């Protein structure tokens, strides 16, 4: 702990299914955060606890603090059914732009480069460049922050679910 710092023991709540959830809110039981990541940005003090309600959370969580010996920052599933997918949904045809190949691209700037991409829950193969994608493959341009997905020419966001994540 830094000089003068002490355990805060603050509790935060996350419930993606609550009508009152907001990532800009206070994270109370009455006004929970929608994402675990929003709570992880607030839970930085020793002894802080994040309570997560059952639901599906499509995100990569980075904890901003580390707690202290004997007073860790704790994340607790409040009931069975908490699922952290580690991916971000990239659905919707409007977000995708056609390229000079059969791949389509979308701006994508995650905390770390994706290591896997799924189309309708099936893993796509990684390509070596944006111009070498083939049907059922993907490529991430880390410089331009663009994700390319190739499903054989059709817009991958049109009637499909597309998910990308850094976890393997």
C-alpha positions, 0 to 999 in steps of 0.5 A: 500500500502507498503511504497513508492508503488503507483498505477501502472494503467497497462493494460494487455490483454488476448485472447486465440483465438489470434495466437499471444497469449503467457503466457510467453509474455508481455500481450499487445494488440498485444501480449496478454496472452493466459490465465487469470491466466498469466495476474493475475500473472502480474496484482498485482499493484493498478489500474491494469486492465486485459482485457479479449477477448471473449472465453472459459477459462478452468482455476482457476484464483488466483489473486496475488495482491489486489490493494488498496482502490480506485485503485482495480485490475480489470478484464473486459470482453471486449465483451460478450462471456467470459466464465471461466469454472473453470476446467482444460481439461485432454483430450488425451489417452496418459496422462492416465495410467490404474490401478489395477481396472477399473479406469485410473489415470493421474498426476494432481496438481491443486492449490486446490483439485478437487471437481468435474469431468466431462466426456463429460460434464456430472458430475461424482460421487466422490468415497471414494478411488482409489480402490472403484471407479465404472463406472462413478466415480472419486477419487483424491489422494491428496498425490500422486497428481493423479486423478482416473477416472472410466468409466467402464474400458475404457481409459477416455481420448480416444475419450472423454473430461475430465474436473476437477475443484475445484469449485462446 
